[in-house]
Amino acid sequence: MIGFQEVTKQFGSTRALDQATMVFPKGKITGFLGPNGSGKSTSLKMIAGLNRPDSGSVLIDGHRPSVETKKDIAYLPEIDHLYPWMTIGEAADFTKSFYEDWDHNKYMELMDFLQLEPSMPIKKISKGMRAKAKLLLTFSRDAKIVLLDEPLSGIDILTREQIIQTIIRDYRAGEQSIIISTHEIQEIEGLIDEVIFMDRGRAVLQGEAEILRSERNKSLVELMKEVYHHGNF
Ligand SMILES: Nc1ncnc2c1ncn2[C@@H]1O[C@H](COP(=O)(O)OP(=O)(O)OP(=O)(O)O)[C@@H](O)[C@H]1O
């Protein structure tokens, strides 16, 4: 379980997180939803150990983010972080050198499934292919925690479908925790067990997707519209 307890993070005059309290349950897929600037990327970076709270605490199975917790986390950032001068195969070798949980068989299978080739130069491939290459590197590890920051953003519909299938393909329910940040809930509604809605640096609604749907008799898309258009629920 990953828990945020009253976490605040300020960048200059911008409060990215404002006493955010939320729980990402273990072994589940959590949809981490919210408009631009609501604090999703800041939260994921905090779990990945790339930034620290100004106040409050973040605990991953009871431990503060550290070099040790990083070993169990596969993080797919929103930005295009692949080195353009590498081929996909070189980027894979580079990633592999950092992590003990690299699974070569999974890498080969996913490469085939995503219709990528190790010899493809990153600077020459399309945006959709780069998104798939990022996913390939993330899911070729057997990480206990997978953080996907906007994995579908700016990607065409067929590639989106492939990305969703990749997420479902090897997911180890109960063992692996996946957090997917997005503002496009439609694509992931069928995939997620849990949901957290962020607004202005706070988690404003969270819970099991199925329970929220039945309690409120609404789809998550409708619920999202209600949360963000009226600001109360
Ligand atoms: N390193 C930084 N320096 C300055 N401001 C930052 C930094 N990182 C985030 N912010 C600001 O903090 C706020 C929250 O940003 P964050 O990226 O966490 O939101 P988000 O929900 O992920 O949004 P998006 O969907 O646009 O990525 C924004 O106003 C953003 O501009």
The ligand as a Tripos MOL2 file, in Angstrom:
@<TRIPOS>MOLECULE
LIG
   31    33     1     0     0
SMALL
NO_CHARGES

@<TRIPOS>ATOM
      1 N1          9.3200   21.5160  -10.9370 N.pl3     1 LIG1
      2 C1          8.3190   22.3990  -10.8930 C.ar      1 LIG1
      3 N2          8.5570   23.7200  -10.8180 N.ar      1 LIG1
      4 C2          7.5540   24.6050  -10.7630 C.ar      1 LIG1
      5 N3          6.2460   24.2790  -10.7740 N.ar      1 LIG1
      6 C3          5.9450   22.9840  -10.8480 C.ar      1 LIG1
      7 C4          6.9510   21.9620  -10.9190 C.ar      1 LIG1
      8 N4          6.3410   20.7380  -10.9810 N.ar      1 LIG1
      9 C5          5.0070   20.9980  -10.9590 C.ar      1 LIG1
     10 N5          4.7810   22.3150  -10.8830 N.ar      1 LIG1
     11 C6          3.4480   22.9670  -10.8170 C.3       1 LIG1
     12 O1          2.6840   22.2710   -9.8390 O.3       1 LIG1
     13 C7          1.3300   22.1130  -10.2700 C.3       1 LIG1
     14 C8          0.9690   20.6450  -10.2840 C.3       1 LIG1
     15 O2          1.6850   20.0470  -11.3630 O.3       1 LIG1
     16 P1          1.5750   18.4990  -11.7530 P.3       1 LIG1
     17 O3          2.4840   18.3090  -12.9200 O.co2     1 LIG1
     18 O4          1.8090   17.6690  -10.5600 O.co2     1 LIG1
     19 O5          0.0470   18.3590  -12.1880 O.3       1 LIG1
     20 P2         -0.6270   17.2350  -13.0880 P.3       1 LIG1
     21 O6         -1.9400   16.9570  -12.4390 O.co2     1 LIG1
     22 O7          0.2890   16.1120  -13.3020 O.co2     1 LIG1
     23 O8         -0.8800   18.0080  -14.4380 O.3       1 LIG1
     24 P3         -0.6920   17.5290  -15.9610 P.3       1 LIG1
     25 O9         -1.8640   16.6650  -16.2310 O.co2     1 LIG1
     26 O10        -0.7180   18.8100  -16.7080 O.co2     1 LIG1
     27 O11         0.6190   16.8350  -16.0220 O.co2     1 LIG1
     28 C9          1.2410   22.8050  -11.6240 C.3       1 LIG1
     29 O12         0.7570   24.1120  -11.4250 O.3       1 LIG1
     30 C10         2.6720   22.8100  -12.1120 C.3       1 LIG1
     31 O13         2.9030   23.8990  -12.9820 O.3       1 LIG1
@<TRIPOS>BOND
     1     1     2 1
     2     2     3 ar
     3     2     7 ar
     4     3     4 ar
     5     4     5 ar
     6     5     6 ar
     7     6     7 ar
     8     6    10 ar
     9     7     8 ar
    10     8     9 ar
    11     9    10 ar
    12    10    11 1
    13    11    12 1
    14    11    30 1
    15    12    13 1
    16    13    14 1
    17    13    28 1
    18    14    15 1
    19    15    16 1
    20    16    17 2
    21    16    18 1
    22    16    19 1
    23    19    20 1
    24    20    21 2
    25    20    22 1
    26    20    23 1
    27    23    24 1
    28    24    25 2
    29    24    26 1
    30    24    27 1
    31    28    29 1
    32    28    30 1
    33    30    31 1
@<TRIPOS>SUBSTRUCTURE
     1 LIG1         1 GROUP 0 **** ****
